Amino acid sequence: MAIAELRGNAKTEGGGLRDPLASDIDDRLVVRSPSPEVIENSPDRRTWPTPRRRRRLPAGWPIAAAVAGWPLWWALGVTNLVFPLFAAPLAWQLVKRRNIRLPSGFWLWALFLVLVVVSGFAIDVEVAGTATSTGVGRYFALTSRLLNYVAVTVMLLYVGNASEEELPRRRLISWIAFLGVFAVGLGTLAVFLPTFGFPTAMSAILPESLLGGGDGGQARLAQVQPVLGETSPRPSAPFAYTNAWGNNVSLLLVWVVVAWSALGSRRRQVALWVLLAVAMVPIVYSLNRGMWIGLGISFVVVAVRLALRGRVMVLAGMLMLITVASLAFVVSPLQTMVQARLDEGHSNEVRGSLAGEAVAAARQSPVIGFGSTRQTLGSDSSIAVGPSDDCPRCGGRDIGSTGQLTLLLIAHGFVGVGLYCGFLIRSVWAYANDHSVLGIAGTLVVGLDLFYALFYSALTMPLAITFLSIGLLWRNQQLRIAAGHA
């Protein structure tokens, strides 16, 4: 792209309304919609909107079907198949383009995908200190992970290569925000109907290894677990597990705030605070300490970035609302539940033990790993402990099931961890100078995904949200460059 020429055209002839997504929050850089002359004379017209064409379906509809339609696929029990299925038409549209642009640091991710394939050849290799891996399920698991990695990659490339006219950033953000609102609604409903569930439509057709979003073919609103001694509901819908709910909701809420605050009407802005207040109930009931920490990190990051750009009044308003919410929380029964969860760390020993096993496995095969997860010999307390009729979950725990980081360690070794995390870190670095609303939100989501790798699995929806966020950041960068920003 002839950046200098494009900048000149944008500066001298550019006009239109201020772009609230690409402009700096303090207006040090203002991006405006281009005039027709700028579009016509641009050396790379893909940066600007292209003439509207008649379509039966809007561009990017597979992303809408996969993301905004996720609750439907959860109810059907086929969430593991969603992204590979809908990435296929996007891949075909990419193939038809003459030139496909790549985001910053993409070579790291490309090498990771190659490594995932190479790691598959070690899936039958025995890992010292673990149970012997058998059965065809491990091949299904490996294939499913690979297909989902490729699928989110296709979505990233599609978003970054589409023009603003083809797939407006607002539209994509609205699809993500829709799922966030839906997840909060189902999470709230789960608190009051914790035992509600139903058999998925696909449970009678597909093998359990291919089913998603349910327990043995069941779609449930919550997981009822004795985390605090007595059983209590932990919201999970429209995801399979409560940890997945916490992971996804904390990422989705970032884009809900953007869609309903920065891009929404006055009514939407008021409704946003009502939604966030309601969301506090399922967030607390989820008992997800990692999610609580992540939300705290989110507030600190946004507050610091606002302060650095001189948005003191906005920051003061945030602090005031947080103070009021904190006081209401302290006097409510939710405060007791949070304190009890912080005092109860029953999963810490298990997580620590499995993390140690993952590191030990990675040391045996640091370059390619072992392709997939393995099971422990016994439990963290004794090698003699194993599953039984009375305790089916005793012993034989999956190494790599306690977070994306442990999965990467055992499945793809230290090199896999470096390539995976390296691409995400490179993405944050590449767009760190984007001080727009979208820039702050997008880099926050990518950073949170890195943090959550310590506790939660990234596949499939969390990684999809992260890659779509990188796609939005990449698109924003193109518009900011065209407006004259280096």
N, C-alpha and C positions, 0 to 999 in steps of 0.2 A: 504494500500500500504506500502511495506517495503521501506520507504523513504531512509534510510541510505544505504541500499544495492544498490538501484537504483542510488543514488548519486555516490557511489563508481564506479559502472560500467561506468557511464557517464564521470567521471573524468579521468579514466585510459584508457578507450578504445574509448571514443567518438571522432568523427572526423567530416569531412564534412565542408560545407560552413557555414559562419556566418549567423544566422537567423536574418534578419533585423527587424522583428516584435517583437521578444522576447528578443533580446539583448538590454542592456541599451544604451541610446543615446551617452553616453561617454565611452562605452565599459568597464565599471567597472565589469559588468557581461556579458560574451559573451556566447550565446547559439548557439550550432552548431548542424547540422543534425547528428543524431546518426549513428554509423556504424552498419552493419548487426549483429555483435556479441552482441552489446548492445541490439538490438531489440530482439534477440533470447533469451538472458539470463534475460531480464527484468522481474521482478515478476508481473508486471502489464502491459502487452503488449498494452493495450488500450491507454496508454500514448503515445506510439510511433506509427508510421504508420503501418498499417496492410497490408498483401498482397492484391494486386489489384484483384478485381473480375470483371467479365464481367457483365455489367449492361446495360439495354436498356436506362435507364435514370440515370444521375449522382446522387449520394447520396445528399440528401438535396434539390432535385429539387422542392419540394413544396415551399420552402423558396424563391427560384428564381422566381417561378411563382407568388408568392404573392407580393414580393418586386420589382424585376426588371420588372415584368409584370403589376405593378400597373396602368400605363397609359392606358393599354387596359381595365382593369376593370373599371377605371374612365369613359372611353368613353362608356362602356356598361351600366354604372349606377348601379353597384352591389358591390361597395367597402365595404359596411357594411357586406357582406357575405364572403369576400375573405379569411380572416385569419381563421375563424372557418372551412371553407371548406378545405383549404390546410393543416390545422393542423391535420386533421383526419388521413391521411396516415403517418404522422410523429409520432402520438401517437401510431399507430399500430406497427411501427418499434421499438418504445421504449418498448412496452409491450413484444416484442419478445426477448429483452435483458435479461440476467440473473440478472444482478445487475444494478440499476439505481443510479448514483451518484447525489448528490444534492449540489448546490452552497452554499457558506457561507451565513448564516442568512436566509435560505429558509423558516424556520419555521414561520418567520414573514409574508411572502407572503402567505404561506399555510393558516394561520389563517385569513388573509384578504379575501381570496377566500371563506372560510367558512362563514365569516361575510357577504359577499355580498349575499350569499344564504339566510342566516337568515334575513337579512334586507328586503328581498322580502316579508316576511310575514307582514311587516308594510306598504306596499304600499297603502293600503286602509285606513290607519289611517289618520284622519284629523289633519292638522298642524295649530295651532292657528295663526291667522294673515295672512293666505294665502287662495287662492281660493280653493274650493273643487275639488279634483282630480277625473276626470271621463274619461271614454273611454278605449278601449282596447289598444290604442297606448302606454300607459305607461307600459303595460306588455311586449309589443314588445321591447320597449326601454330597460327595465330591462334585458330581456333575451339576447338581443344583446350585452349589456355591459358585462354580465357574460360570454357569449361565447367567446368574444374577449379577456377578461382577461385570460380565460383558454387557448385560442389559443396561445397567446404570451408566456404563461408559458410553453406550450409544445415545442415551438420553442427554448426557452432558454435551456430546459433540453436536447433537441436533439443536439444542438450545443455543449454543454458541455460534452456530453457523446460520441460524434462521435470522431473517431481518425483523425489525421492529414491527413492520406491517404484517408480516406472516404470523409471528407469535409475540404479541406485546408482552412486556414484562409484567404489566398489571394483571393480565389474564392468567399467566403462570402462577403469580403470587396468590391470586384468588383461589386457584385450584388447591394449592397447598393449605391456605387458610381454611378452606371449607373442611378439609379433613381434620384440622385442628379443632374447629368448633364442634364437629361431630364427635370427636374423641372425648372432648370435655363433657359433652352431653351424655354419652354412654357411660363415662366414668362416674358422673353424678348419679345416674340411674342405678349403677351397680351398687352404690352405697345403700340404696333403699330396697333393691331387689337382688341381693347377693347370690341367691341360689338359682336365679333364672338362667335357663339354657335350653338349647334345642339341637337336635341332630342336623348336621349340615347335609345339603342336597347331594354332595359328592361322596359322602361317607359310605354310601352303599355301592359306589362304582369304583373308586380309586383305592389303591392300597394305602395304609396309614402313613407310609413313608413319604407319600406325595401330598398328603393333606396338610393344610395349615389353618391356623386360627381356631383351633379347638382341641379338646382333650379326648383322644380316642374317637374323633369324628363329631364331637360336641362343640358347639359354639356357646361360650359362657360369658356373662357380663363381668364376672369376678372370679378370682381364686380365693377360696375361703381357707385360710391357713392359721395355725396356732403360733404366730410369731411372737405375740406378747403373752403367751400362756394360754389364754382362751382364744378360740377361733374368732377371726374377724375378717370382713370382706376386704379384698385388695383389688381395686378395679383393673381390668385387663382388656376389655372390649374397646375397639375392634381389633385387638391384637391377641396373640395366643397366651401371653404371660404378662403378669403385672410389671415385671422389670421392663418388658418391651413397651408397655403403656407409658411408664415414666420416662423412658428414653425418648420415645417419639413425641409425647406431648410437650416436653420441655423444648424440643427443637421446633415443633409446629407453632407453639405460642409466639415465638419470635416473629414469624411471618403473619400471624393473626394480628399482632400489634401493628405491623407495617400496613397491612391491608385495611384495618379498621381505624387506625389513627392517622398515619401520614397520608393515606389515599382515601380515607372514608369521609362521609359527611358528618355533620355535628351529631346527628342521631347515632351514627355508628361509633363515634368517639365516646359518647356517653354509654352506649351499650357495651363497649369494650371493658370499661371499669366494672360493670355488672358481671360480665363474663369472667373476668379475672377473680372477682370476689367469690363467685360460685365455684370456680375451678379450685379454690383453696381447699374445699372439702374433700374431693377425691384425691387431690395431691397429698394431703395429710394422711388420708386413709390408705393410700398406696403403700405407705411405710418404706418408700424408696429413699434411703439416705443419700445415695448417689445423685438422685434427681434433686433433692433439696440443696445439696452443695452446688450442683450445676445452676440452679436458679439463682443462688446467691452470687455465683461467679458472673452470671449474666447481668445482674443489677450493677455490680461493681464495674464491670467492663463498660457498660453503657454510660454510667455516671462519670467515669473518668474521661471517656471520649467526649461527652458533652461539655465537661468542665474545660478540657483542653481547647475546645473550639469556642469557648466563651458563651455557651448557652446556659447562663446562670439561672435565668427564670424558669426554663424547662426543668433544670436539675432541681431547683427549689420546689417546684410543683411535685416532682417525683418523690422527693424526700418527705414532703408533707403527707402525700397519700400513703406512702409506706409507713409513716409514723402512725397514722390513723388506723391502717390495717393491722399493724403490729399490736396496738392497744386492744383492738377488737379481738385479735387472736389470743392474747394473753388471758382475757377474761372469759374465753369460750372453752368448752370441753376439749377442743382440738389441741390446746397447749399441753394437756396431760398426756394425750396420746403421743405427741412428738417426743416429750421427755422420756416416756416409757420406751419408745423405740430406740432413742439414743443410748439408753442404759442397757438395752438388750442387744448384744452383739453375737448371737448364736452362730451366725454364718461366717464370722471373721476367720475362725480356725479352718473351716472347710475351704474358704477362698484362698487363704494363705497356703494351705497344703497343696491345693491343685495348681496354684501359681508356681510353687516350687517344683512340682512334677513337670510342668510345661517347660520351665527353664532347663531342667535336667534332660528332657527329651531333645530340646533344641541344641544342647551341647553335643549330643550324639550325632546330629545331622544339621550343622549350623547353616549350610548353604541352601538346601532344598527342603528340609524338614521331612515329614513322613506322610504328607498328602492329606491327612484327615486326623480326627481325634482318636484317642485310645482310652481304655478304661484302666482305672487303678487296680492294683492287687490289694484287696481289702479296703480299709478306710484309713482316715488320717490318724486313727488311734491304734489300729492293729491290722496286721496283714491277714489275720484269720477271720476278720469280719467280712461277711458277704451277703448278698441278697437272699431272702427267705420268704416263706409264705406270710410270716408274721411281720416282716420288715423288708418289703420288696425294694426299698430305696437305700438299704444299708450296704455300704461298700460298693465296689464296682462303679465308682463315679467317673463321669466323662471328663478327661483332661482336655481343656479347651472350651468348656461350656460356661465358664465364669467370666467371660469378657472377650472382646475381639482380640485383645493383646495375647491372651493365652492361646486362643485359636490359631493366631498367626505364628506363635512360637512353635507349637507342635506340628502344625500343618505345613509351614513354609520356612521355618528356621529363622535365625537372626537376620538373614538377608531379606526375607519376606517382610519382617517387621520394619526394617530400614526403608524398603521401597514404598510400602504402604503408608507409613507415617511420614516419610519424606515428601511424598506427593501432597499430602494434606498440609504439611508445614510450608512447603513451597507455595501452595495456593494462598495461604494466609499472608505470606510475605509479599507475594505478587500484587495483592490488592489492599495492602495495609494503608496505602496513601489515599484510598477512596474514602473520603469523609462525608459521603452522602448517606441518606437513610438506608439505602440498599447496601452500600458498602459496609456500614456498621453491622447491619443485621446479617449479611452474608458471611463476613469473616467471623462473627460471633458463632454462627451455626457450625462452621468448619472447626473452629477451636473447641466447641463443646463436644463435637463428635470425637475429636482426639482425646479429650478428657474422659469421656464415657467409655472409651476402649478399655479402660482399666476395670470396668464393672459389667458392661453390657455388650451383647453381640450387635454388630452393626448391620447385619443382614436380616431382612432386606430393606424395609422402609427407612430406617435411619440413614443408611448409606445413600439411598435414593434421594432423600431430602438434602443431604450434604452435597451430592453431585449436582442436583438441580440448583442449589445455592451457588456452587462454583460456576455453573453455567450463567446464572444471573449476574454474578460479579464480572465474569468475562465479557458479557454483553455490555454491561455498564461501562467497562473500561474502554470498549470500542467507541461508545458515544462520547465519553469524556475526552478521548484522544482527538476525535473529530472536532470537538468544541475548543481545542487548543490547549488541553492539559497534557503534560508529558506523562 
